[in-house]
Amino acid sequence: MQCKITTIGENTAGSPYLIGEWGFSAFVEADGINVLVDAGVGAGAVHNAEQLGVDLTTTDKFVLSHSHFDHTEGMPAILRKIHKQELETIAAPDLWEGEKYSNDGRVIPWLFIGMPYTRPFLENWGAKFTLTREPVKFTDKVMTSGEIPIVTDFEKVGEDYLLTRVNGELIKDDFSDDRFLLVKTDKGLVVILGCAHRCLINSLIHARNIGEDDRIHTVVGGCHLVDASNERIMKTVDALKEMNVQHVGVSHCTGLRAGAIMAHELGDRFFFNMAGTRVNVE
């Protein structure tokens, strides 16, 4: 079985004909089904899909990794392009629970970063939501992660500046809404991450458990190591080596410092996963 991943939305673009936009979106073809993971932040994913020859109208399922705007703001443009009366859209029950904020001060003191649209508005454009904490199996080989338990001791879930409003109080976000897509291949597991807010190694351990396979062949997507200490990054690299992950393609929120360290330590196993990157696992 072939698994083909085409990244259509990412911070950087791998061609002068593509658009780089902060965020992430990937089109995954595997086991006779086409799954779109995230929508990016604007019209870039639709434009890039057209340039790359990706027919979004063939999308069978839509998976949202979490509720941040840089993974959901492009939804209306994508849903209009797909143009289906009903497109099953899988996400966590937390998708509209709690207002998401950042107070890192990089743009404005308090920046709303949550889901920018109401459920009825997206349903107008064809989204049919399945909101669940459990994994969702599309086929015997393609599934969502469901809620990701925390098992590692060196990884930090969430940053102090990433907050959610619960019962009127802003608290540190534990990202219980974080999800990934998993594909089971003959060569091992393929994991497509949005941001890995529940942490990279922690997510890969969960992938092994639900995929019932200790072999991880390919990981692509955001790893949210942009604010991580060098010590944590090195422990992450050591864990990737110990797990014998064959290919690691980082995107978006991984951060250039973490990416550079991973590139140095992992050698040929590493690649930068940009808009336009195509990954094929035979």
matplotlib code that plots the C-alpha trace (Angstrom):
import matplotlib.pyplot as plt

x = [0.0, 1.3, 1.0, 1.4, 1.6, 1.6, 2.1, -0.1, 0.2, 3.3, 5.3, 7.7, 7.3, 9.5, 8.8, 8.4, 4.9, 3.7, 2.5, 4.1, 1.7, 2.1, 0.2, -0.1, -2.2, -1.5, -3.3, -2.9, -3.6, -3.6, -5.5, -8.0, -9.0, -8.0, -7.7, -7.1, -5.3, -5.8, -6.6, -3.8, -4.5, -5.6, -6.1, -2.6, -3.6, -6.1, -3.7, -0.9, -3.1, -4.0, -0.3, 0.7, -2.1, -3.9, -7.6, -9.2, -12.6, -11.5, -11.2, -13.1, -12.4, -11.2, -9.2, -8.5, -5.4, -6.5, -8.5, -5.8, -6.5, -3.4, -4.9, -8.5, -8.8, -8.5, -11.5, -14.1, -11.9, -11.1, -14.7, -15.9, -13.2, -14.1, -17.8, -19.5, -22.9, -21.4, -17.8, -17.1, -14.8, -13.1, -11.9, -11.9, -15.0, -12.9, -13.0, -15.3, -14.8, -12.7, -11.3, -7.7, -5.3, -1.6, 0.0, 3.6, 3.5, 4.9, 2.0, -0.4, -0.5, -3.6, -4.1, -7.1, -5.8, -8.8, -11.3, -12.4, -15.7, -19.0, -20.1, -23.2, -21.1, -18.8, -21.7, -23.2, -20.1, -20.4, -18.5, -20.3, -18.5, -17.6, -16.3, -14.9, -12.1, -11.7, -9.7, -11.7, -10.8, -11.4, -10.0, -8.1, -4.9, -5.9, -7.1, -7.0, -5.2, -8.0, -7.0, -3.3, -2.3, 0.8, 3.5, 6.9, 8.6, 11.0, 8.5, 6.4, 2.8, 2.0, 3.7, 3.0, 1.8, -0.7, -3.9, -7.5, -10.5, -12.4, -15.3, -14.3, -10.7, -7.6, -5.5, -2.5, -3.8, -3.2, -4.2, -6.5, -7.8, -4.5, -4.7, -2.7, -3.4, -1.9, -1.3, -0.2, 2.1, 4.1, 7.3, 5.9, 3.7, 3.4, 2.4, 1.1, 1.1, -0.4, 1.6, 2.2, 1.2, 0.9, 4.6, 6.4, 7.8, 4.6, 2.6, 4.8, 4.4, 0.7, 1.0, 2.8, 0.1, -2.9, -1.2, 0.0, 3.4, 6.7, 8.2, 7.7, 8.7, 7.9, 6.9, 5.8, 4.4, 4.9, 6.7, 6.3, 9.9, 10.2, 10.5, 12.1, 15.5, 18.5, 18.3, 14.8, 15.6, 18.5, 16.4, 13.9, 16.6, 17.9, 14.4, 13.9, 17.1, 16.2, 12.8, 14.6, 12.4, 13.4, 12.3, 11.5, 10.1, 9.5, 7.3, 5.7, 6.1, 9.2, 11.5, 14.6, 16.9, 15.3, 15.3, 19.0, 19.9, 17.7, 19.2, 22.7, 21.9, 19.7, 21.5, 19.8, 16.8, 15.9, 14.2, 12.4, 8.8, 7.7, 4.6, 5.2, 7.0, 5.8, 6.5, 5.8, 6.0, 5.6]
y = [0.0, 3.4, 6.5, 9.8, 13.1, 16.5, 19.5, 22.3, 24.8, 25.7, 28.7, 28.3, 27.4, 25.1, 26.8, 30.4, 29.4, 28.5, 30.6, 30.3, 31.1, 30.6, 27.4, 23.9, 21.8, 18.4, 16.2, 12.5, 9.7, 6.1, 2.9, 4.2, 7.3, 10.9, 12.8, 16.5, 17.4, 21.1, 24.1, 26.6, 30.2, 31.7, 31.0, 29.5, 25.9, 26.1, 28.0, 25.6, 22.5, 23.8, 24.5, 21.0, 19.2, 18.1, 17.8, 18.9, 17.8, 14.2, 14.8, 12.1, 13.2, 16.4, 16.2, 19.2, 18.7, 21.4, 24.7, 27.3, 29.8, 28.9, 25.4, 26.4, 29.9, 28.5, 26.3, 28.3, 28.6, 24.9, 23.8, 26.0, 24.4, 20.8, 21.7, 18.8, 18.9, 16.9, 16.3, 14.5, 16.7, 15.1, 17.1, 17.1, 18.0, 21.0, 22.6, 25.5, 25.0, 27.7, 30.8, 30.4, 33.3, 34.1, 36.8, 36.4, 40.1, 39.5, 41.1, 42.6, 42.0, 39.6, 37.8, 35.6, 32.5, 30.1, 28.8, 31.9, 30.6, 29.3, 25.7, 26.7, 28.9, 26.0, 23.6, 26.0, 25.2, 21.4, 20.5, 17.7, 17.5, 14.4, 15.6, 12.8, 12.0, 8.5, 7.5, 7.4, 4.6, 5.6, 2.2, -0.6, 1.4, 5.1, 6.6, 9.6, 9.6, 10.5, 12.2, 11.8, 10.8, 12.3, 9.7, 11.3, 13.1, 15.4, 17.1, 20.1, 20.4, 23.9, 27.2, 29.7, 32.2, 29.9, 30.1, 29.1, 30.6, 28.1, 29.3, 32.9, 32.3, 32.2, 29.2, 27.5, 25.4, 21.6, 21.0, 18.1, 18.9, 18.0, 15.2, 13.6, 11.3, 7.8, 5.6, 2.0, 0.8, -2.3, -0.4, 1.0, 3.9, 7.2, 10.1, 13.5, 16.1, 19.5, 21.1, 18.3, 20.5, 17.2, 16.8, 14.9, 11.8, 11.6, 11.5, 8.9, 6.6, 7.0, 6.2, 3.0, 2.0, 2.6, 1.5, -1.7, -1.4, -0.3, 0.8, 4.4, 5.0, 8.7, 11.7, 15.0, 18.3, 20.7, 19.6, 22.8, 22.9, 26.6, 27.6, 24.3, 24.3, 22.8, 20.0, 19.1, 19.2, 16.9, 14.5, 14.5, 13.7, 10.9, 9.5, 9.6, 7.7, 5.2, 4.7, 4.3, 6.7, 6.5, 9.9, 13.2, 16.1, 19.1, 22.1, 25.2, 25.6, 23.3, 26.4, 26.9, 26.3, 22.9, 22.1, 22.9, 20.7, 17.9, 18.2, 18.0, 15.0, 13.0, 13.5, 11.9, 11.0, 14.7, 17.0, 20.4, 19.8, 22.9, 23.7, 21.7, 18.8, 15.4, 12.3, 8.8, 5.6, 2.6]
z = [0.0, -0.9, 1.4, -0.4, 1.6, -0.2, 2.0, 0.6, 3.4, 5.5, 6.6, 3.7, 0.1, -1.9, -5.3, -6.5, -7.7, -4.3, -1.3, 2.1, 5.0, 8.7, 9.5, 8.1, 5.7, 4.1, 1.6, 2.4, 0.0, 1.5, 1.4, -1.2, 0.8, 0.6, 3.9, 4.3, 7.6, 8.6, 6.5, 7.1, 7.7, 4.4, 0.7, 0.3, 0.7, -2.1, -4.4, -3.7, -4.2, -7.7, -8.5, -7.3, -9.1, -6.0, -6.6, -3.4, -4.7, -4.1, -0.4, 1.6, 5.1, 6.8, 10.1, 12.3, 14.5, 17.0, 17.1, 16.6, 13.8, 11.8, 11.2, 10.8, 9.3, 5.8, 6.2, 4.3, 1.2, 1.3, 1.9, -1.0, -3.2, -2.2, -2.7, -1.0, 0.7, 3.6, 4.3, 7.6, 9.6, 12.6, 15.6, 19.4, 21.4, 22.7, 19.2, 20.4, 24.2, 25.8, 24.0, 23.0, 23.5, 23.3, 25.4, 24.2, 23.2, 19.7, 17.9, 20.6, 24.3, 24.0, 20.7, 20.1, 18.3, 18.5, 16.0, 14.1, 12.8, 14.3, 13.7, 11.8, 9.4, 8.6, 8.2, 5.6, 3.5, 3.9, 7.1, 9.0, 12.4, 14.3, 17.6, 19.7, 22.1, 20.6, 17.6, 14.3, 11.9, 8.2, 7.0, 8.6, 7.9, 8.3, 11.5, 13.8, 17.1, 19.4, 22.7, 23.4, 26.9, 28.5, 29.3, 28.8, 31.6, 29.7, 27.4, 28.4, 27.2, 26.3, 26.9, 29.7, 27.1, 25.4, 27.3, 27.2, 29.0, 31.2, 33.4, 32.8, 33.9, 31.6, 32.4, 30.7, 27.8, 28.2, 24.5, 25.1, 21.6, 19.9, 17.3, 14.5, 11.5, 11.5, 8.5, 8.9, 6.1, 5.4, 6.3, 9.6, 10.8, 9.1, 11.4, 10.2, 12.9, 13.1, 15.9, 18.3, 21.2, 23.2, 22.3, 19.6, 21.4, 23.5, 20.3, 18.7, 21.7, 21.4, 17.6, 18.4, 20.9, 18.7, 15.5, 17.1, 15.5, 17.1, 13.7, 12.9, 9.3, 8.7, 10.7, 9.1, 10.5, 13.3, 16.4, 18.5, 19.7, 18.8, 22.5, 23.8, 25.6, 23.9, 26.5, 25.6, 21.9, 22.4, 24.5, 21.6, 19.1, 21.3, 21.6, 17.8, 17.3, 20.0, 18.3, 15.0, 13.2, 9.5, 8.2, 10.1, 8.1, 10.3, 9.6, 10.9, 14.7, 15.1, 14.9, 12.9, 15.9, 16.7, 13.0, 12.6, 15.6, 14.3, 10.8, 12.2, 14.5, 12.2, 9.0, 6.0, 8.1, 8.3, 5.9, 6.0, 5.1, 3.2, 1.1, -2.0, -0.3, -1.5, 0.6, -0.8, 1.4, -0.9]

ax = plt.figure().add_subplot(projection="3d")
ax.plot(x, y, z, "-o")
ax.set_aspect("equal")
plt.show()
